[in-house]
Structure formats: C-alpha cells, structure tokens
Amino acid sequence: MPGVPVFDAADNLIISDWGNRTLDVFAPPYTSAPTTSHLMGEAIWCPLDRPQQHIYCGDAGHGSIDVYAYPGGAYLYSYTADLSASALVTGVAPDPPASYWGR
C-alpha cells in the first residue's frame, strides 16, 4: 500500500510501501523497476532533510521515527524520545521552516 510520494532534487520519486515495509525510489520517467530498501516498520510518509542526505520515516507500528541514509536507504537509527510506543507516528518534519533560520 503506497504512502505519500516525495521527490528529491533529481526528480526521483520516493514512496514508502507501508504494507511491505519498503522504500521505493523510481528514477524518471518512472517506468523502470524501483531501487528498494527495507524499512524497520510501517511508514506512511518519508520526507528528506534539506541536504537530502537522510530520509525520516514515521514508523506507525513502533511509535518511532526511523532515520535512513539517502540515497541508499541504509538504516541509521530510531528516535523514540518523548514518543509513546503506542503512538501512531504518521508524519515527520525534519527541517524547520526557512523563517526559523531568518531566511
């Protein structure tokens, strides 16, 4: 079951498949098989950070935010501080808005 689509700076389509616990990256024109990485849990949305070096997935099954290297999809760590194990984490905002930095 596909999650929320995200695009990187190279126009690759990044989409989580929360039913299969995978992260699929499709290169333009999106007709070839994706590069697939295994996820730690059920992720509905996986945004990139601003430098596009990490991808953050809200793990709805474990109540955590799982962090992966991008590109490549290697699992790095999970963030659980102040999150309930029963929390349905569905979204992540990895970078504050530009106005936070005074831009």
LUMKE-186591 format. One record per residue (C-alpha): z, x, y; residue number from 1. Coordinates in steps of 0.05 Angstrom, whole numbers, plus 32768, in hexadecimal, padded with zeros to 4 digits. Layout:
KEMAR Z X Y NUM
...
This chain:
KEMAR 8000 8000 8000 1
KEMAR 7FE9 8022 8040 2
KEMAR 8018 802F 8079 3
KEMAR 8009 8038 80C3 4
KEMAR 7FCC 8064 80D2 5
KEMAR 7FD3 80A2 80FE 6
KEMAR 7F9D 80D2 8117 7
KEMAR 7FA6 811D 8124 8
KEMAR 7F82 8146 8159 9
KEMAR 7F48 8153 8129 10
KEMAR 7F40 8107 811E 11
KEMAR 7F5A 810B 80D7 12
KEMAR 7F76 80C9 80C0 13
KEMAR 7FBD 80CF 80A6 14
KEMAR 7FD9 8095 8080 15
KEMAR 8015 808D 8053 16
KEMAR 800F 8066 8012 17
KEMAR 8056 804E 800B 18
KEMAR 804B 802D 7FC8 19
KEMAR 8033 806F 7FA9 20
KEMAR 805F 809C 7FD4 21
KEMAR 8025 80C5 7FED 22
KEMAR 800A 80DC 8030 23
KEMAR 7FBE 80DB 8033 24
KEMAR 7F94 8101 8065 25
KEMAR 7F4C 80ED 806D 26
KEMAR 7F1B 8119 8093 27
KEMAR 7EE4 80F9 80BD 28
KEMAR 7EB9 80D2 80AD 29
KEMAR 7EF1 80B8 807E 30
KEMAR 7EC4 80AD 8042 31
KEMAR 7EDB 80E7 8015 32
KEMAR 7F1A 80E9 7FEB 33
KEMAR 7F59 80FA 8013 34
KEMAR 7F86 8136 800F 35
KEMAR 7FC5 8119 7FF0 36
KEMAR 800D 8130 7FF4 37
KEMAR 8049 8113 7FCF 38
KEMAR 8080 80F3 7FFA 39
KEMAR 80CA 80F2 7FEA 40
KEMAR 80CE 80A6 7FF4 41
KEMAR 80AD 8067 800E 42
KEMAR 8090 8076 8052 43
KEMAR 806F 8041 807C 44
KEMAR 8060 806C 80B9 45
KEMAR 8059 80B7 80C0 46
KEMAR 804C 80D1 8107 47
KEMAR 803D 8119 8119 48
KEMAR 8066 8141 814B 49
KEMAR 8044 8157 818B 50
KEMAR 802E 819C 8172 51
KEMAR 8015 817B 8131 52
KEMAR 803B 81AB 8105 53
KEMAR 806A 8178 80E5 54
KEMAR 8064 8131 80CE 55
KEMAR 80A0 8103 80CD 56
KEMAR 80A5 80C9 809C 57
KEMAR 80D9 8091 809F 58
KEMAR 80F0 808D 8057 59
KEMAR 80FF 8043 804D 60
KEMAR 8118 804E 8006 61
KEMAR 814C 8084 8015 62
KEMAR 8160 8074 805D 63
KEMAR 8148 80B8 8076 64
KEMAR 8113 80DA 80A0 65
KEMAR 80EC 810A 8075 66
KEMAR 80C9 8145 8097 67
KEMAR 808A 8166 807C 68
KEMAR 805E 81A0 8092 69
KEMAR 801B 818D 80B0 70
KEMAR 7FE8 819A 809A 71
KEMAR 7FF7 81A4 8051 72
KEMAR 802E 8171 8046 73
KEMAR 8064 81A0 802B 74
KEMAR 80A8 817E 802C 75
KEMAR 80D8 81A2 805C 76
KEMAR 8118 8179 8062 77
KEMAR 8136 8133 806B 78
KEMAR 815F 811C 80A6 79
KEMAR 8197 80EC 8095 80
KEMAR 81CC 80F8 80CC 81
KEMAR 81E5 80B5 80E7 82
KEMAR 81B6 808E 80BA 83
KEMAR 81D1 805E 8087 84
KEMAR 81B8 8069 8040 85
KEMAR 81A6 801F 8040 86
KEMAR 8180 8023 8082 87
KEMAR 8138 800D 807E 88
KEMAR 811A 8047 80A6 89
KEMAR 80D3 8032 80B7 90
KEMAR 80C2 8058 80F6 91
KEMAR 80CD 809B 8116 92
KEMAR 80C2 80B6 815D 93
KEMAR 80C0 8102 8154 94
KEMAR 80B3 8114 819D 95
KEMAR 80D2 80F5 81DC 96
KEMAR 80A0 80D7 820D 97
KEMAR 8080 8108 823F 98
KEMAR 80AA 80E9 8277 99
KEMAR 80E9 8104 8254 100
KEMAR 80D0 814B 8262 101
KEMAR 80BE 813B 82AA 102
KEMAR 8073 813C 829E 103
